[in-house]
């Protein structure tokens, strides 16, 4: 029978009820206005008829796919946010009402230009293309859209224009000897974070949300249920990290926590969750005459990528390790340890200074202590414990 508007005791809103081609419907219109409710009923009936004839793939909109993506745990950052005036903004707002089947590369490129007209290619990629592609991949996994390779914006080649601005910390690789010196100056808990980042290439947000059930130390494999691209992936574990993970696994749950035993706040920021620890290490190293302002959590990811290239690792293997590859075959093996990837990550060097850090004796115990190596001029004398 066709859809009808009904009322329910105790509710002012109208409800839609009925059956369209065998599909039963009973849902609220969210309004008490009869005219508005009738318009919603007509649209709902038309949509269900189209879906029954052409299938859901032909009728799902980008904002519907985005809502499903967020409900399944995806980030709303740059996708659907609210500005200071309370107005919604983001990629999902730009594509509101647009059918997935009608969207193409030119639509995505146009969105980048409209939403971020003065931004550089890296910013448009991060704030427009990445959330769009994450939603698209989620739609593909639900069979609402076809798999597609999207072109991302790139910096123009051959330019001779020098951009005079201070580079952001963490945007470039650093040597592992330099990284070891920096980590030595950190409190153990954030030092554990930085160590894992430099020997997995994971994104900071992936590490901050990592739980015990996702880690297989025997197989030296980490399974991420979802990543920044919206797809699951597997991460090989450097042998250097095995004692660290084995120790942290004893407490279960979220593995990497502050020295107070609290999980780091989840954020898409560039590792801002340990900002205080990073600043503390910089301050101590500066007093010791070893200024290091270029190292940040994302330095680990850039350093892994660069070191693998230097070590002659095949680009496909490198991309698999960093989560850049998203072909259908690689998804089938996200939870299966892959020996070529494990062998590749193990080519990353480990300075002796890193191996000699005191907290390797018992990482879990030391994670609850608030202390670092003392450098000249460092005013802290005593260790604190949780």
PyMOL commands that set and color helices and strands:
alter all, ss='L'
color gray80, all
select helices_A, chain A and resi 34-54+56-58+62-71+91-94+100-102+105-115+121-141+176-184+188-198+204-208+212-214+239-251+272-287+299-310+315-322+328-331+339-345+352-355+358-361+363-366
alter helices_A, ss='H'
color red, helices_A
select strands_A, chain A and resi 4-7+14-20+23-28+81-82+88-89+215-216+221-224+233-236+369-370+384-385
alter strands_A, ss='S'
color yellow, strands_A
deselect
rebuild
show_as cartoon
